[in-house]
Amino acid sequence: VYPNPFNPSLNIDLLIHDPGQLLFEVYDLKGRIIKKKEYNYDGDGNYSILWQPAKISSGIYFIVLTFNNRYTETKKVSFLK
């Protein structure tokens, strides 16, 4: 996840080994969901997600990536205006 802190966009690089579905979620500090999107991947490779948030305040957010409902990773990021 880079850059961090970020403005105006955030890149998330992924290395996918198996076909499947990735759930991308963003939460604020109060636990409210800010963004939710699903991605489908056909197989092995390097992928990237670009998040360009609109209408959010400066602050700390949590990026939650869940692959095939089995593997979850959470990253803390800071958005600066």
Secondary structure, 3 states (H helix, E strand, C coil): CECCCECCCEEEEEEECCCEEEEEEEEECCCCEEEEEEEEECCCEEEEEEECCCCCCCEEEEEEEEECCCEEEEEEEEECC
